[in-house]
Amino acid sequence: MTRFFLSALFVSSAFTCAAQQCSTDTGAMVNGLSVAASASFTVSDGSIAVMVQNNQADPRSAAQLLNGVAITLSTGQTAGTLSSSSAVIRQVGGAGKFSDAGPSATGWALANDFSGGLGLCVLCTDLGGVGPSHLLIGDPAGSGNYSNANASIAGNRPHNPFTAGTAQFLISVPGLLSGATVTSVSFTFGTQAGIAVGGSCDTVILPSVVH
C-alpha cells in the first residue's frame, strides 16, 4: 500500500489524524491500456488536503496519464477554492529520457458543482487548467527512462511538460467540518475529458502528520 506523507505545504500543527486513501479499481483500463492511480484525502475544518499519485509505471500512451480526480462529500459541499498545489514538473524527451524541475504549481484547477461534488482537473482550461500539458505521469521504467512511451508522451510538444511524483493540493471549502468524509471518487485519464475510472476508499491513520 502506498504511504502518503503531508508536506510542509499544509503545516499548521502536528498530531495523529485519520485520512481516506482511495485507489482505482483493480484491473482498470482506458483504451485497452492499464491505468492505476491513488489519492489520499485529509479533511479539516474548512479545507481538504489532497495527495495524488499515478501508479502506472512506464506508461505507453498519454491515455494512461491522470487528468483529474472528482469527489463527493458526505456533507454535500459542492463549492470551494484551490488554495495551493505542488508537483514535480517533468519534461520527457523523444528517447524517453526526462528532466525534472520544481516542485512547482501543478497547473490544475478546481471545478465546483462537478457531478454533485468537487473536481480537480487540468483539462478544464476555462477554469485555469493548463492541459493538455501537465497531466500526471507515473514513474519511469527500472532503466530510469520511459522506455515504453510512444509519441503521445516522448517528445510530444503539446503534452509536455507533465506533472510527476505526488501532486499535492489544498482545497478551501467553506462550512466543511473535520468529520466529513469522501463518499465517492473517480479518476479521469487521457488528453480528453470524460474518460473516468471508479475507485474505492479506506480510512487509514497517519501518525505524527503535520497539517
Backbone as a chain_set.jsonl record, in Angstrom:
{"seq": "MTRFFLSALFVSSAFTCAAQQCSTDTGAMVNGLSVAASASFTVSDGSIAVMVQNNQADPRSAAQLLNGVAITLSTGQTAGTLSSSSAVIRQVGGAGKFSDAGPSATGWALANDFSGGLGLCVLCTDLGGVGPSHLLIGDPAGSGNYSNANASIAGNRPHNPFTAGTAQFLISVPGLLSGATVTSVSFTFGTQAGIAVGGSCDTVILPSVVH", "coords": {"N": [[0.838, -1.186, 0.0], [0.584, 2.166, -0.867], [2.236, 4.745, 0.87], [1.407, 7.869, 2.21], [2.644, 11.119, 2.809], [2.027, 14.122, 4.33], [3.158, 17.258, 3.328], [5.174, 20.192, 4.084], [3.628, 22.034, 2.867], [1.097, 22.105, 3.934], [1.313, 22.791, 6.594], [0.309, 23.409, 9.932], [-0.058, 22.447, 12.491], [0.989, 19.581, 14.457], [-0.111, 16.269, 14.716], [-1.686, 13.075, 15.354], [-3.877, 11.829, 12.883], [-6.83, 10.945, 10.991], [-7.2, 9.75, 7.674], [-8.536, 9.379, 4.369], [-7.793, 6.938, 2.042], [-7.787, 6.404, -1.349], [-8.193, 4.393, -4.252], [-7.874, 3.462, -7.722], [-9.991, 0.982, -9.2], [-9.036, -2.454, -9.195], [-7.465, -3.772, -12.073], [-8.338, -1.82, -13.826], [-8.848, -0.172, -16.963], [-8.095, 1.932, -19.767], [-8.821, 2.73, -23.013], [-7.901, 0.187, -23.717], [-5.553, -0.041, -22.284], [-3.684, -0.45, -19.271], [-4.473, 1.292, -16.277], [-3.733, 3.059, -13.276], [-4.2, 4.663, -10.229], [-3.961, 6.664, -7.243], [-5.197, 8.353, -4.314], [-5.067, 10.44, -1.436], [-7.1, 11.812, 1.133], [-7.4, 14.289, 3.472], [-9.452, 15.628, 5.741], [-10.132, 18.69, 7.184], [-11.404, 21.274, 9.38], [-12.91, 23.411, 7.253], [-11.223, 22.83, 5.078], [-9.616, 20.639, 2.65], [-6.94, 18.476, 2.362], [-5.231, 17.118, -0.297], [-3.584, 14.416, -1.832], [-2.124, 13.064, -4.646], [-1.304, 10.343, -6.777], [0.006, 8.875, -9.761], [0.022, 5.584, -10.395], [0.773, 3.934, -12.43], [3.445, 2.628, -13.829], [6.02, 3.439, -16.236], [4.396, 4.307, -18.578], [2.71, 3.66, -21.701], [1.172, 5.309, -23.314], [-0.36, 8.586, -23.572], [-2.945, 8.264, -22.829], [-2.895, 6.903, -20.47], [-2.271, 8.689, -18.535], [-2.998, 10.801, -15.771], [-5.68, 13.068, -15.617], [-7.5, 14.201, -13.906], [-9.337, 14.269, -10.753], [-12.234, 13.451, -9.063], [-14.569, 14.095, -6.452], [-17.197, 13.343, -4.091], [-18.75, 14.629, -1.148], [-19.664, 13.707, 2.196], [-21.111, 15.596, 3.544], [-22.13, 17.172, 1.61], [-21.028, 19.465, 0.338], [-20.335, 21.496, -2.506], [-18.77, 23.507, -3.449], [-15.749, 25.334, -3.56], [-12.371, 26.601, -3.219], [-9.214, 26.453, -4.851], [-6.525, 26.504, -2.935], [-3.746, 26.054, -2.964], [-1.168, 24.295, -4.8], [1.122, 21.676, -5.722], [3.766, 20.041, -7.453], [6.277, 17.927, -8.948], [7.72, 19.02, -11.979], [7.928, 17.602, -15.083], [9.815, 16.941, -17.96], [9.658, 15.017, -20.82], [11.683, 13.585, -23.152], [12.297, 12.788, -26.68], [13.55, 10.281, -26.732], [12.635, 9.081, -24.514], [14.0, 9.826, -22.29], [14.17, 11.902, -19.377], [13.805, 15.086, -17.681], [13.695, 16.909, -14.637], [12.045, 19.588, -12.897], [11.294, 22.035, -10.38], [9.796, 21.302, -7.129], [6.697, 22.765, -8.326], [3.823, 24.861, -8.991], [0.954, 22.997, -9.999], [-0.589, 23.553, -12.265], [-3.16, 22.723, -12.424], [-6.73, 23.011, -11.873], [-9.746, 23.825, -9.995], [-12.941, 22.464, -10.195], [-16.134, 23.49, -9.447], [-19.284, 22.273, -8.151], [-19.289, 19.814, -9.49], [-20.48, 17.028, -10.859], [-22.04, 16.698, -8.582], [-20.229, 17.274, -6.598], [-16.824, 18.048, -6.042], [-14.152, 18.763, -8.322], [-10.833, 18.147, -9.185], [-8.864, 19.249, -11.844], [-7.077, 19.278, -14.973], [-7.569, 19.641, -17.617], [-9.585, 21.455, -17.73], [-9.664, 24.131, -19.073], [-11.127, 26.454, -19.154], [-11.381, 27.121, -16.551], [-8.88, 27.664, -15.71], [-7.088, 25.56, -15.855], [-4.203, 24.046, -17.37], [-4.052, 22.138, -19.329], [-3.597, 20.463, -22.582], [-1.109, 19.803, -21.443], [0.849, 19.02, -18.471], [-0.436, 16.783, -17.406], [-0.665, 14.106, -15.009], [1.97, 11.958, -14.668], [3.163, 8.568, -14.351], [5.839, 6.701, -12.689], [9.101, 6.238, -14.266], [10.498, 3.477, -16.234], [12.413, 0.696, -14.843], [14.903, 1.093, -15.871], [15.305, 3.757, -15.733], [14.406, 5.444, -17.677], [11.606, 6.43, -19.78], [10.917, 3.936, -21.312], [8.919, 2.645, -22.686], [7.305, 4.529, -23.766], [5.232, 6.054, -26.206], [4.773, 8.26, -29.078], [2.886, 10.014, -28.093], [3.691, 10.76, -25.635], [6.611, 10.834, -25.368], [8.67, 13.366, -26.248], [6.507, 14.844, -27.126], [5.2, 17.839, -27.971], [2.767, 19.387, -27.359], [1.85, 17.958, -25.098], [3.876, 17.937, -23.222], [5.257, 20.008, -20.588], [4.95, 17.371, -18.066], [3.217, 16.704, -14.95], [4.6, 15.104, -12.057], [5.428, 12.455, -9.704], [4.209, 12.913, -6.398], [1.389, 14.717, -6.484], [0.194, 17.561, -4.845], [-2.502, 19.133, -3.213], [-4.365, 21.792, -1.798], [-7.524, 22.411, -0.788], [-9.848, 24.871, -0.122], [-12.865, 24.84, 1.609], [-15.72, 26.306, 2.335], [-17.528, 26.061, 5.37], [-17.071, 23.36, 5.734], [-16.579, 20.583, 7.892], [-14.374, 18.748, 10.072], [-15.249, 16.161, 10.456], [-16.379, 15.262, 8.122], [-16.597, 13.062, 5.269], [-15.195, 11.49, 2.326], [-17.377, 10.334, -0.024], [-17.555, 9.247, -2.558], [-15.361, 8.59, -5.323], [-13.671, 9.368, -8.352], [-11.401, 8.825, -11.052], [-9.863, 10.442, -13.772], [-8.551, 10.0, -17.054], [-6.145, 10.58, -19.71], [-6.037, 12.717, -22.681], [-8.383, 13.882, -23.269], [-11.428, 15.032, -21.868], [-13.603, 13.196, -19.634], [-13.107, 10.42, -19.616], [-13.513, 8.332, -17.322], [-12.604, 6.507, -14.369], [-13.681, 4.412, -11.817], [-13.277, 4.262, -8.189], [-12.263, 3.04, -4.917], [-12.364, 3.537, -1.337], [-10.481, 3.6, 1.724], [-10.225, 4.124, 5.259], [-7.424, 5.389, 6.847], [-4.817, 5.638, 9.33], [-2.749, 8.329, 9.95], [0.176, 8.716, 11.459], [1.729, 11.222, 13.512], [1.387, 13.378, 11.737], [1.69, 16.407, 9.905], [-0.378, 19.203, 9.567]], "CA": [[0.0, 0.0, 0.0], [1.34, 3.397, -0.945], [2.145, 5.586, 2.05], [1.367, 9.27, 1.875], [3.117, 11.998, 3.846], [1.683, 15.507, 4.062], [4.369, 18.06, 3.367], [5.095, 21.499, 4.718], [2.614, 22.825, 2.165], [-0.121, 22.155, 4.707], [1.678, 22.795, 8.004], [-0.177, 24.337, 10.94], [0.23, 21.789, 13.747], [1.318, 18.175, 14.253], [-0.809, 15.321, 15.563], [-2.204, 11.916, 14.645], [-5.2, 12.08, 12.336], [-7.319, 9.944, 10.054], [-7.358, 10.175, 6.29], [-9.073, 8.361, 3.476], [-6.933, 6.61, 0.909], [-8.647, 5.893, -2.41], [-7.44, 3.87, -5.388], [-8.642, 2.944, -8.843], [-10.339, -0.424, -9.081], [-8.067, -3.392, -9.762], [-7.697, -4.156, -13.462], [-8.913, -0.72, -14.603], [-8.217, 0.051, -18.257], [-8.57, 3.016, -20.624], [-8.365, 2.474, -24.391], [-7.196, -1.079, -23.75], [-4.293, 0.059, -21.557], [-3.847, -0.445, -17.821], [-4.326, 2.542, -15.545], [-3.765, 2.904, -11.821], [-3.923, 5.909, -9.527], [-4.424, 6.689, -5.867], [-5.272, 9.678, -3.71], [-5.46, 10.5, -0.031], [-7.877, 12.997, 1.472], [-7.438, 14.604, 4.892], [-10.444, 16.69, 5.894], [-10.063, 19.533, 8.369], [-12.423, 22.32, 9.355], [-12.74, 24.409, 6.21], [-10.287, 22.514, 3.998], [-9.254, 19.259, 2.341], [-5.607, 18.257, 1.805], [-5.318, 16.024, -1.255], [-2.314, 13.98, -2.405], [-2.494, 12.198, -5.77], [-0.216, 9.699, -7.499], [-0.259, 7.954, -10.863], [0.763, 4.385, -10.026], [1.088, 3.15, -13.622], [4.83, 2.906, -14.204], [6.439, 3.352, -17.639], [3.209, 4.269, -19.441], [2.906, 3.63, -23.148], [0.393, 6.331, -24.01], [-0.945, 9.658, -22.765], [-4.233, 7.784, -22.32], [-2.666, 6.368, -19.126], [-1.892, 9.784, -17.649], [-4.143, 11.293, -14.999], [-6.035, 14.468, -15.864], [-8.443, 14.737, -12.934], [-9.879, 13.484, -9.648], [-13.507, 14.035, -8.626], [-15.084, 13.522, -5.206], [-18.366, 13.874, -3.403], [-18.555, 14.692, 0.298], [-20.813, 13.254, 2.978], [-21.881, 16.758, 3.996], [-22.789, 17.764, 0.454], [-20.449, 20.692, -0.236], [-20.01, 21.449, -3.931], [-18.063, 24.736, -3.816], [-14.513, 25.595, -2.84], [-11.325, 27.256, -3.992], [-7.925, 25.782, -4.785], [-5.628, 27.425, -2.232], [-2.364, 25.832, -3.38], [-0.873, 22.99, -5.402], [2.551, 21.494, -5.936], [4.225, 18.769, -8.009], [7.458, 17.98, -9.798], [7.41, 19.273, -13.387], [8.783, 16.647, -15.794], [9.906, 17.018, -19.413], [10.057, 13.722, -21.366], [12.196, 13.787, -24.495], [11.946, 11.839, -27.714], [14.098, 8.957, -26.456], [12.11, 8.635, -23.232], [14.762, 10.408, -21.187], [13.408, 13.006, -18.808], [14.44, 16.006, -16.736], [12.727, 17.431, -13.678], [12.19, 20.909, -12.301], [10.319, 22.24, -9.31], [8.344, 21.348, -7.314], [6.061, 23.997, -8.753], [2.368, 24.742, -9.102], [0.599, 21.907, -10.912], [-1.329, 23.975, -13.455], [-4.512, 22.19, -12.328], [-7.75, 23.923, -11.358], [-10.833, 23.19, -9.249], [-14.286, 22.629, -10.748], [-17.203, 23.448, -8.453], [-20.544, 21.637, -8.54], [-18.903, 18.837, -10.505], [-21.133, 15.733, -10.594], [-22.505, 16.691, -7.2], [-19.128, 17.447, -5.657], [-15.702, 18.881, -6.455], [-13.262, 18.063, -9.24], [-9.527, 18.677, -9.572], [-8.784, 18.98, -13.282], [-6.079, 20.031, -15.721], [-8.12, 19.921, -18.95], [-10.641, 22.475, -17.608], [-8.956, 25.365, -19.397], [-11.989, 27.589, -18.861], [-11.233, 27.414, -15.125], [-7.482, 27.942, -15.434], [-6.239, 24.402, -16.099], [-3.282, 24.315, -18.473], [-3.999, 20.977, -20.21], [-3.29, 19.052, -22.343], [0.132, 19.545, -20.728], [0.743, 18.901, -17.012], [-1.086, 15.568, -16.911], [0.169, 13.448, -14.005], [2.575, 10.761, -15.227], [3.735, 7.638, -13.392], [7.29, 6.57, -12.66], [9.719, 5.618, -15.454], [10.879, 2.065, -16.109], [13.553, 0.453, -13.975], [16.097, 1.608, -16.547], [15.414, 5.189, -15.473], [13.79, 6.167, -18.786], [10.277, 5.978, -20.198], [11.294, 3.109, -22.455], [7.711, 2.158, -23.365], [6.486, 5.676, -24.169], [5.084, 6.342, -27.63], [4.9, 9.669, -29.447], [1.95, 10.87, -27.354], [4.405, 11.168, -24.423], [8.016, 11.146, -25.591], [8.914, 14.459, -27.179], [5.263, 15.437, -27.613], [5.241, 19.235, -27.545], [1.565, 19.852, -26.652], [1.613, 17.248, -23.844], [4.957, 18.271, -22.308], [5.747, 19.061, -19.589], [3.996, 16.638, -17.248], [3.455, 16.679, -13.518], [5.103, 13.789, -11.682], [5.557, 12.231, -8.273], [2.981, 13.106, -5.63], [0.801, 16.049, -6.648], [-0.452, 17.96, -3.605], [-3.483, 20.2, -3.37], [-5.124, 22.222, -0.624], [-8.796, 22.977, -1.224], [-10.638, 25.538, 0.915], [-14.283, 24.543, 1.427], [-16.466, 26.975, 3.403], [-18.523, 25.287, 6.099], [-16.689, 21.954, 5.886], [-16.106, 20.191, 9.209], [-13.385, 17.674, 10.003], [-15.902, 14.85, 10.476], [-16.891, 14.902, 6.797], [-15.852, 12.011, 4.572], [-15.356, 11.343, 0.874], [-18.329, 9.238, -0.232], [-17.265, 8.627, -3.85], [-14.198, 9.155, -6.005], [-13.384, 8.862, -9.696], [-10.151, 9.301, -11.633], [-10.004, 10.576, -15.215], [-7.27, 9.788, -17.735], [-6.024, 10.908, -21.115], [-5.969, 14.108, -23.126], [-9.744, 14.36, -23.463], [-12.216, 14.908, -20.645], [-14.733, 12.282, -19.606], [-12.754, 9.004, -19.518], [-13.438, 8.202, -15.869], [-12.458, 5.192, -13.758], [-14.11, 4.455, -10.435], [-12.315, 3.873, -7.167], [-12.782, 2.746, -3.594], [-11.61, 4.243, -0.305], [-10.319, 3.075, 3.07], [-9.737, 5.072, 6.239], [-6.129, 5.0, 7.396], [-4.3, 6.537, 10.346], [-1.464, 8.917, 9.601], [0.782, 9.154, 12.714], [2.638, 12.357, 13.533], [1.224, 14.11, 10.492], [1.569, 17.847, 10.04], [-1.347, 19.857, 8.689]], "C": [[0.881, 1.247, 0.0], [1.156, 4.197, 0.328], [2.239, 7.031, 1.62], [1.846, 10.085, 3.072], [2.756, 13.426, 3.46], [2.929, 16.351, 4.244], [4.118, 19.384, 4.06], [4.112, 22.421, 4.026], [1.388, 23.042, 3.021], [0.15, 22.306, 6.207], [0.888, 23.834, 8.787], [0.074, 23.774, 12.318], [0.468, 20.318, 13.46], [0.555, 17.308, 15.242], [-1.266, 14.154, 14.704], [-3.601, 12.205, 14.133], [-5.564, 10.971, 11.36], [-7.431, 10.556, 8.67], [-8.032, 9.051, 5.533], [-8.113, 8.184, 2.316], [-7.779, 5.886, -0.123], [-7.779, 5.464, -3.592], [-8.383, 3.443, -6.502], [-8.907, 1.453, -8.636], [-9.285, -1.297, -9.768], [-8.446, -3.775, -11.196], [-8.288, -3.063, -14.328], [-8.124, -0.498, -15.89], [-8.872, 1.24, -18.959], [-7.974, 2.778, -22.015], [-7.525, 1.203, -24.49], [-5.872, -1.099, -23.013], [-4.553, 0.143, -20.056], [-3.652, 0.954, -17.254], [-4.421, 2.248, -14.056], [-3.393, 4.23, -11.185], [-4.456, 5.802, -8.114], [-4.406, 8.117, -5.354], [-5.592, 9.537, -2.24], [-6.125, 11.843, 0.233], [-7.887, 13.151, 2.992], [-8.316, 15.829, 5.078], [-10.24, 17.392, 7.23], [-11.201, 20.542, 8.313], [-12.072, 23.326, 8.262], [-11.807, 24.048, 5.085], [-10.116, 21.011, 3.825], [-7.841, 19.263, 1.767], [-5.664, 16.998, 0.948], [-3.916, 15.71, -1.782], [-2.612, 12.893, -3.429], [-1.24, 11.625, -6.418], [-0.76, 8.903, -8.68], [0.625, 6.735, -10.626], [1.094, 3.476, -11.207], [2.492, 3.516, -14.103], [5.059, 2.689, -15.693], [5.254, 3.282, -18.595], [3.581, 4.271, -20.915], [2.331, 4.871, -23.814], [-0.098, 7.402, -23.034], [-2.332, 9.289, -22.244], [-4.114, 7.25, -20.904], [-2.285, 7.436, -18.121], [-3.135, 10.408, -17.028], [-4.409, 12.757, -15.306], [-7.018, 15.033, -14.848], [-8.844, 13.737, -11.87], [-11.135, 14.19, -9.169], [-13.986, 13.324, -7.379], [-16.445, 14.102, -4.868], [-18.128, 13.747, -1.909], [-19.827, 14.319, 1.034], [-21.694, 14.403, 3.434], [-22.371, 17.624, 2.841], [-22.18, 19.014, -0.139], [-20.068, 20.481, -1.706], [-19.216, 22.667, -4.388], [-16.835, 24.907, -2.94], [-13.563, 26.361, -3.728], [-10.025, 26.485, -3.81], [-6.918, 26.755, -4.192], [-4.187, 27.284, -2.687], [-2.229, 24.462, -4.02], [0.617, 22.905, -5.671], [2.829, 20.117, -6.517], [5.55, 19.002, -8.714], [6.994, 18.21, -11.237], [8.426, 18.505, -14.229], [8.68, 16.8, -17.305], [10.42, 15.682, -19.932], [10.444, 13.916, -22.83], [11.861, 12.648, -25.434], [12.462, 10.434, -27.485], [13.596, 8.399, -25.125], [12.915, 9.113, -22.044], [14.016, 11.632, -20.665], [14.282, 13.871, -17.913], [13.353, 16.636, -15.89], [13.076, 18.845, -13.243], [11.153, 21.027, -11.185], [10.761, 21.582, -8.019], [7.835, 22.758, -7.65], [4.556, 23.793, -8.743], [2.015, 23.748, -10.202], [0.016, 22.371, -12.236], [-2.728, 23.389, -13.511], [-5.447, 23.239, -11.739], [-8.808, 23.123, -10.602], [-12.164, 23.51, -9.912], [-15.304, 22.487, -9.62], [-18.461, 22.809, -9.035], [-20.31, 20.634, -9.664], [-19.482, 17.478, -10.127], [-21.534, 15.607, -9.132], [-21.412, 16.862, -6.175], [-18.098, 18.417, -6.182], [-14.792, 18.083, -7.374], [-11.963, 18.813, -9.456], [-9.287, 18.292, -11.029], [-7.682, 19.816, -13.91], [-6.562, 20.36, -17.128], [-9.192, 21.004, -18.925], [-10.02, 23.853, -17.825], [-9.804, 26.609, -19.135], [-11.897, 28.01, -17.402], [-9.786, 27.718, -14.745], [-6.562, 26.747, -15.55], [-5.41, 24.604, -17.352], [-3.145, 23.128, -19.431], [-4.063, 21.377, -21.68], [-1.895, 18.771, -21.803], [-0.174, 19.366, -19.244], [-0.157, 17.758, -16.538], [-0.119, 14.867, -15.955], [0.649, 12.1, -14.538], [3.131, 9.879, -14.118], [5.253, 7.595, -13.477], [7.819, 6.011, -13.98], [9.96, 4.133, -15.224], [12.08, 1.936, -15.18], [14.859, 0.945, -14.565], [16.333, 3.078, -16.257], [14.854, 6.051, -16.58], [12.364, 5.677, -19.001], [10.441, 5.157, -21.474], [10.102, 2.64, -23.273], [6.908, 3.285, -24.008], [6.439, 5.84, -25.683], [5.106, 7.848, -27.864], [3.881, 10.574, -28.775], [2.555, 11.354, -26.043], [5.793, 11.687, -24.769], [8.184, 12.222, -26.655], [7.667, 15.129, -27.711], [5.139, 16.868, -27.087], [3.964, 19.686, -26.841], [1.376, 19.207, -25.275], [2.717, 17.479, -22.815], [4.833, 19.711, -21.837], [4.593, 18.374, -18.868], [4.206, 16.99, -15.778], [3.814, 15.256, -13.13], [5.221, 13.685, -10.168], [4.21, 12.34, -7.578], [2.509, 14.544, -5.81], [-0.021, 16.377, -5.404], [-1.349, 19.172, -3.844], [-4.083, 20.533, -2.009], [-6.357, 22.963, -1.111], [-9.496, 23.609, -0.02], [-12.113, 25.332, 0.609], [-15.055, 25.188, 2.569], [-17.503, 26.05, 4.043], [-18.173, 23.831, 6.312], [-16.154, 21.702, 7.29], [-15.249, 18.939, 9.101], [-14.004, 16.286, 10.012], [-16.437, 14.408, 9.132], [-16.007, 13.844, 6.16], [-16.096, 12.092, 3.069], [-16.249, 10.131, 0.65], [-18.173, 8.572, -1.598], [-16.082, 9.342, -4.487], [-14.126, 8.566, -7.401], [-12.128, 9.544, -10.206], [-10.335, 9.371, -13.152], [-8.624, 10.615, -15.875], [-7.327, 10.273, -19.176], [-6.042, 12.389, -21.405], [-7.332, 14.679, -23.489], [-10.538, 14.106, -22.189], [-13.233, 13.781, -20.776], [-14.403, 10.814, -19.542], [-12.473, 8.706, -18.051], [-13.35, 6.746, -15.448], [-12.837, 5.316, -12.294], [-13.021, 4.022, -9.478], [-13.012, 3.575, -5.862], [-11.839, 3.317, -2.559], [-11.576, 3.45, 0.994], [-9.863, 4.195, 3.976], [-8.44, 4.537, 6.819], [-5.709, 6.032, 8.436], [-2.916, 7.015, 9.924], [-0.804, 9.436, 10.882], [1.724, 10.334, 12.531], [2.608, 13.152, 12.245], [1.133, 15.596, 10.773], [0.514, 18.351, 9.094], [-2.042, 20.959, 9.428]], "O": [[1.818, 1.351, 0.791], [0.035, 4.32, 0.821], [3.054, 7.383, 0.767], [1.499, 9.782, 4.213], [3.134, 13.893, 2.386], [3.671, 16.173, 5.21], [3.024, 19.664, 4.55], [3.794, 23.489, 4.55], [0.698, 24.05, 2.866], [-0.718, 21.975, 7.015], [0.797, 24.992, 8.379], [0.388, 24.527, 13.239], [0.19, 19.846, 12.357], [0.564, 17.565, 16.446], [-1.24, 14.23, 13.476], [-4.425, 12.763, 14.858], [-4.721, 10.169, 10.958], [-7.722, 11.743, 8.524], [-8.089, 7.914, 6.001], [-7.679, 9.151, 1.692], [-8.414, 4.877, 0.182], [-6.763, 6.092, -3.893], [-9.541, 3.106, -6.259], [-8.134, 0.759, -7.976], [-8.719, -0.916, -10.792], [-9.607, -4.064, -11.485], [-8.703, -3.333, -15.454], [-6.899, -0.617, -15.912], [-10.056, 1.514, -18.765], [-6.76, 2.643, -22.161], [-6.559, 1.146, -25.249], [-5.134, -2.08, -23.105], [-5.537, 0.744, -19.626], [-2.779, 1.702, -17.694], [-5.1, 1.313, -13.633], [-2.394, 4.847, -11.554], [-5.298, 4.954, -7.819], [-3.7, 8.976, -5.882], [-6.307, 8.619, -1.84], [-5.769, 12.864, -0.355], [-8.328, 12.254, 3.711], [-7.976, 16.926, 4.634], [-10.184, 16.748, 8.278], [-11.888, 20.647, 7.297], [-11.051, 24.01, 8.344], [-11.595, 24.871, 4.194], [-10.424, 20.221, 4.718], [-7.568, 19.969, 0.796], [-6.092, 15.941, 1.41], [-3.158, 16.614, -2.133], [-3.28, 11.909, -3.113], [-0.241, 12.324, -6.588], [-1.847, 8.331, -8.609], [1.851, 6.846, -10.653], [1.629, 2.382, -11.022], [2.702, 4.57, -14.704], [4.392, 1.873, -16.329], [5.115, 2.313, -19.341], [4.614, 4.805, -21.32], [2.914, 5.417, -24.751], [-0.233, 7.157, -21.836], [-2.839, 9.927, -21.322], [-5.118, 7.148, -20.198], [-2.002, 7.12, -16.965], [-4.179, 10.527, -17.67], [-3.501, 13.588, -15.267], [-7.346, 16.217, -14.908], [-8.715, 12.526, -12.049], [-11.11, 15.39, -8.898], [-13.837, 12.109, -7.247], [-16.798, 15.2, -5.298], [-17.394, 12.866, -1.46], [-20.931, 14.58, 0.559], [-22.885, 14.217, 3.683], [-22.959, 18.683, 3.06], [-22.767, 19.588, -1.055], [-19.552, 19.431, -2.087], [-19.006, 22.848, -5.588], [-16.874, 24.658, -1.735], [-13.903, 26.728, -4.853], [-9.768, 25.931, -2.741], [-6.502, 27.71, -4.848], [-3.472, 28.281, -2.79], [-3.063, 23.581, -3.813], [1.294, 23.921, -5.828], [2.2, 19.135, -6.122], [5.902, 20.136, -9.037], [5.982, 17.65, -11.66], [9.632, 18.723, -14.112], [7.583, 16.789, -17.862], [11.5, 15.244, -19.536], [9.632, 14.357, -23.644], [11.226, 11.669, -25.045], [11.876, 9.477, -27.991], [14.075, 7.364, -24.663], [12.552, 8.834, -20.901], [13.318, 12.313, -21.416], [15.345, 13.454, -17.452], [12.237, 16.868, -16.355], [14.242, 19.241, -13.224], [10.247, 20.201, -11.078], [11.949, 21.327, -7.821], [8.446, 23.771, -7.311], [4.072, 22.684, -8.514], [2.704, 23.67, -11.22], [0.114, 21.658, -13.234], [-3.418, 23.529, -14.521], [-4.998, 24.236, -11.173], [-8.766, 21.893, -10.576], [-12.481, 24.673, -10.163], [-15.327, 21.473, -8.922], [-18.671, 22.807, -10.247], [-21.037, 20.611, -10.657], [-19.019, 16.849, -9.176], [-21.387, 14.548, -8.523], [-21.639, 16.62, -4.99], [-18.439, 19.479, -6.704], [-14.669, 16.867, -7.228], [-11.972, 19.975, -9.861], [-9.484, 17.137, -11.407], [-7.382, 20.918, -13.45], [-6.022, 21.262, -17.769], [-9.663, 21.43, -19.98], [-9.871, 24.637, -16.888], [-9.265, 27.695, -18.917], [-12.286, 29.123, -17.048], [-9.499, 28.0, -13.582], [-5.354, 26.894, -15.361], [-5.855, 25.258, -18.295], [-2.23, 23.105, -20.255], [-4.515, 22.472, -22.011], [-1.513, 17.604, -21.707], [-1.314, 19.539, -18.812], [-0.597, 17.761, -15.388], [1.097, 15.015, -16.075], [-0.155, 11.212, -14.824], [3.527, 10.378, -13.065], [5.872, 8.347, -14.23], [7.072, 5.383, -14.731], [9.662, 3.601, -14.155], [12.685, 2.932, -14.783], [15.819, 1.188, -13.834], [17.423, 3.597, -16.5], [14.822, 7.274, -16.447], [11.965, 4.64, -18.471], [10.141, 5.626, -22.572], [10.259, 2.275, -24.438], [5.936, 3.026, -24.718], [7.465, 5.774, -26.359], [5.42, 8.619, -26.958], [3.996, 11.795, -28.874], [2.009, 12.252, -25.403], [6.115, 12.843, -24.496], [7.874, 12.003, -27.826], [7.75, 15.911, -28.658], [4.99, 17.075, -25.883], [4.062, 20.326, -25.794], [0.808, 19.83, -24.377], [2.498, 17.231, -21.63], [4.357, 20.562, -22.589], [3.428, 18.736, -19.032], [5.255, 17.516, -15.407], [3.389, 14.305, -13.787], [5.128, 14.679, -9.448], [3.189, 11.908, -8.113], [3.158, 15.479, -5.341], [-0.836, 15.568, -4.961], [-0.998, 20.099, -4.573], [-4.281, 19.65, -1.174], [-6.257, 24.004, -1.76], [-9.71, 22.942, 0.992], [-12.569, 25.608, -0.501], [-15.045, 24.659, 3.681], [-18.25, 25.354, 3.355], [-18.903, 23.122, 7.005], [-15.376, 22.496, 7.819], [-15.382, 18.165, 8.153], [-13.349, 15.322, 9.615], [-16.909, 13.278, 9.005], [-14.82, 13.741, 6.469], [-17.072, 12.684, 2.61], [-15.921, 9.026, 1.082], [-18.618, 7.439, -1.778], [-15.831, 10.52, -4.236], [-14.476, 7.405, -7.612], [-11.828, 10.683, -9.847], [-10.903, 8.456, -13.75], [-7.67, 11.178, -15.338], [-8.395, 10.367, -19.781], [-6.059, 13.216, -20.492], [-7.434, 15.813, -23.958], [-10.346, 13.093, -21.516], [-13.67, 13.449, -21.878], [-15.318, 10.0, -19.424], [-11.335, 8.815, -17.594], [-13.935, 5.864, -16.076], [-12.369, 6.222, -11.604], [-11.986, 3.49, -9.881], [-14.208, 3.826, -5.713], [-10.665, 3.557, -2.839], [-12.515, 2.725, 1.321], [-9.188, 5.121, 3.527], [-8.362, 3.38, 7.231], [-6.189, 7.166, 8.424], [-2.036, 6.221, 9.588], [-1.184, 10.506, 11.359], [2.427, 10.434, 11.526], [3.647, 13.553, 11.719], [0.554, 16.001, 11.782], [0.503, 17.968, 7.925], [-2.9, 21.637, 8.862]]}, "num_chains": 1, "name": "protein.A"}
